[in-house]
Amino acid sequence: LSCRHYSRRGVCVPSCHFTQGETREFAQDGECFECHPECEHIEGSITCNGSGADTCTRCAHFRDGPHCV
């Protein structure tokens, strides 16, 4: 079974929460995954591009080298 657009925890969805919503997401191979909790939610913009603390667009608190902490 494959989804037309994206999948979130095994459920087909029209899109991931890239720029809005309480939990922000990124997509990898058609699957929606949550951004790291230390990534700052940016209204109307991408919050992260991966699952790690080093993939945030901006940090919610502080940055230690490449990682949000």
LOLO-601500 format. One record per atom (N, C-alpha, C): x, z, y; residue number from 1. Coordinates in Angstrom, 3 decimals. Layout:
# residues N
{{X Z Y} NUM} ...
This chain:
# residues 69
{{0.843 0.000 -1.179} 1} {{0.000 0.000 0.000} 1} {{0.884 0.000 1.236} 1} {{0.566 -0.843 2.198} 2} {{1.297 -0.850 3.458} 2} {{0.308 -0.887 4.613} 2} {{0.745 -0.365 5.732} 3} {{-0.114 -0.294 6.913} 3} {{0.109 -1.502 7.806} 3} {{-0.914 -1.876 8.531} 4} {{-0.824 -3.009 9.452} 4} {{0.122 -2.682 10.608} 4} {{0.059 -1.447 11.127} 5} {{0.878 -1.076 12.273} 5} {{1.884 0.012 11.902} 5} {{1.427 1.254 11.835} 6} {{2.308 2.384 11.541} 6} {{1.649 3.323 10.533} 6} {{2.463 4.196 9.963} 7} {{1.984 5.222 9.044} 7} {{2.482 6.578 9.529} 7} {{1.599 7.583 9.453} 8} {{1.971 8.946 9.813} 8} {{1.557 9.844 8.651} 8} {{2.558 10.397 7.957} 9} {{2.313 11.264 6.792} 9} {{1.366 10.623 5.783} 9} {{1.567 9.338 5.518} 10} {{0.779 8.637 4.512} 10} {{-0.552 8.089 4.986} 10} {{-0.872 8.237 6.276} 11} {{-2.126 7.739 6.841} 11} {{-1.813 6.611 7.820} 11} {{-2.489 5.484 7.675} 12} {{-2.281 4.361 8.589} 12} {{-2.843 4.694 9.971} 12} {{-2.062 4.410 11.019} 13} {{-2.463 4.663 12.402} 13} {{-2.118 3.430 13.244} 13} {{-2.855 3.213 14.354} 14} {{-2.582 2.035 15.185} 14} {{-1.256 2.119 15.944} 14} {{-0.814 3.354 16.287} 15} {{0.476 3.501 16.976} 15} {{0.979 4.934 16.823} 15} {{2.234 5.111 17.116} 16} {{2.840 6.445 17.115} 16} {{2.665 7.056 18.501} 16} {{2.899 8.352 18.628} 17} {{2.810 9.035 19.926} 17} {{4.146 8.889 20.664} 17} {{4.425 7.686 21.131} 18} {{5.695 7.410 21.810} 18} {{5.748 8.030 23.203} 18} {{4.671 7.889 23.980} 19} {{4.709 8.274 25.393} 19} {{3.660 9.290 25.804} 19} {{2.834 9.747 24.887} 20} {{1.809 10.731 25.231} 20} {{1.456 11.563 24.016} 20} {{0.772 12.671 24.272} 21} {{0.377 13.571 23.195} 21} {{1.236 14.820 23.157} 21} {{0.754 15.836 22.476} 22} {{1.476 17.111 22.375} 22} {{2.785 16.957 21.595} 22} {{2.735 16.232 20.485} 23} {{3.926 15.982 19.670} 23} {{4.360 14.549 19.887} 23} {{5.600 14.362 20.342} 24} {{6.114 13.013 20.585} 24} {{6.794 12.502 19.327} 24} {{6.780 11.180 19.171} 25} {{7.292 10.571 17.958} 25} {{8.176 9.370 18.258} 25} {{8.889 8.955 17.232} 26} {{9.624 7.704 17.231} 26} {{9.253 7.004 15.933} 26} {{9.512 5.720 15.830} 27} {{9.175 4.968 14.625} 27} {{10.439 4.485 13.937} 27} {{10.397 4.536 12.615} 28} {{11.498 4.024 11.796} 28} {{10.875 3.385 10.567} 28} {{11.116 2.103 10.371} 29} {{10.579 1.348 9.244} 29} {{9.058 1.474 9.130} 29} {{8.356 1.438 10.275} 30} {{6.910 1.483 10.284} 30} {{6.294 2.859 10.090} 30} {{7.110 3.898 10.069} 31} {{6.638 5.274 9.876} 31} {{6.862 6.071 11.158} 31} {{5.873 6.883 11.553} 32} {{5.987 7.752 12.726} 32} {{6.634 9.072 12.316} 32} {{7.644 9.486 13.063} 33} {{8.324 10.756 12.830} 33} {{8.375 11.540 14.131} 33} {{8.327 12.870 14.041} 34} {{8.358 13.721 15.232} 34} {{9.753 13.768 15.842} 34} {{9.775 13.830 17.178} 35} {{11.029 14.053 17.893} 35} {{11.482 15.491 17.659} 35} {{12.738 15.765 17.880} 36} {{13.286 17.113 17.752} 36} {{12.592 18.022 18.776} 36} {{12.326 19.290 18.426} 37} {{11.639 20.203 19.349} 37} {{12.370 20.446 20.669} 37} {{13.671 20.215 20.729} 38} {{14.424 20.429 21.970} 38} {{14.370 19.237 22.916} 38} {{13.652 18.175 22.538} 39} {{13.494 17.023 23.430} 39} {{12.387 17.309 24.441} 39} {{12.634 16.998 25.702} 40} {{11.632 17.195 26.746} 40} {{10.566 16.114 26.649} 40} {{9.292 16.507 26.755} 41} {{8.192 15.548 26.781} 41} {{8.196 14.866 28.139} 41} {{8.336 13.565 28.157} 42} {{8.352 12.796 29.394} 42} {{7.072 11.972 29.425} 42} {{6.165 12.281 30.353} 43} {{4.905 11.556 30.441} 43} {{5.151 10.087 30.764} 43} {{4.571 9.220 29.956} 44} {{4.651 7.789 30.201} 44} {{5.963 7.152 29.819} 44} {{6.848 7.879 29.136} 45} {{8.146 7.333 28.758} 45} {{8.541 7.829 27.369} 45} {{9.464 7.152 26.759} 46} {{9.966 7.497 25.427} 46} {{10.708 8.831 25.490} 46} {{10.420 9.725 24.537} 47} {{11.025 11.053 24.504} 47} {{12.288 11.086 23.656} 47} {{12.314 10.294 22.568} 48} {{13.495 10.271 21.689} 48} {{13.556 8.941 20.956} 48} {{14.676 8.699 20.298} 49} {{14.813 7.499 19.471} 49} {{15.327 7.849 18.078} 49} {{15.143 9.096 17.678} 50} {{15.539 9.563 16.356} 50} {{15.118 11.005 16.182} 50} {{15.423 11.586 15.020} 51} {{14.937 12.934 14.713} 51} {{15.886 14.051 15.146} 51} {{17.120 13.739 15.440} 52} {{18.104 14.769 15.765} 52} {{18.062 15.232 17.204} 52} {{18.705 16.359 17.456} 53} {{18.790 16.913 18.809} 53} {{19.700 16.075 19.698} 53} {{20.385 15.099 19.122} 54} {{21.258 14.220 19.896} 54} {{20.582 12.883 20.228} 54} {{19.288 12.750 19.914} 55} {{18.579 11.488 20.163} 55} {{17.523 11.609 21.261} 55} {{17.537 12.720 21.981} 56} {{16.555 12.952 23.051} 56} {{16.898 12.128 24.290} 56} {{15.874 11.660 24.991} 57} {{16.075 11.002 26.277} 57} {{16.524 12.032 27.309} 57} {{15.819 13.191 27.323} 58} {{16.198 14.334 28.156} 58} {{15.976 15.600 27.346} 58} {{16.727 16.614 27.666} 59} {{16.601 17.891 26.960} 59} {{15.549 18.771 27.622} 59} {{14.808 19.513 26.800} 60} {{13.815 20.452 27.310} 60} {{14.499 21.652 27.948} 60} {{15.681 22.014 27.466} 61} {{16.387 23.183 27.989} 61} {{17.793 22.822 28.460} 61} {{18.754 22.788 27.551} 62} {{20.152 22.531 27.924} 62} {{20.770 21.511 26.986} 62} {{21.865 20.911 27.427} 63} {{22.625 19.967 26.611} 63} {{24.000 20.572 26.341} 63} {{24.403 20.542 25.073} 64} {{25.726 20.989 24.648} 64} {{26.402 19.782 24.023} 64} {{27.250 19.108 24.787} 65} {{27.816 17.845 24.336} 65} {{26.679 16.838 24.201} 65} {{26.538 16.195 23.037} 66} {{25.459 15.227 22.871} 66} {{24.137 15.840 22.396} 66} {{24.107 17.150 22.130} 67} {{22.942 17.779 21.529} 67} {{22.149 18.624 22.518} 67} {{20.825 18.572 22.384} 68} {{19.946 19.452 23.156} 68} {{19.832 20.786 22.413} 68} {{19.927 21.869 23.169} 69} {{19.857 23.213 22.576} 69} {{18.924 24.088 23.400} 69} 
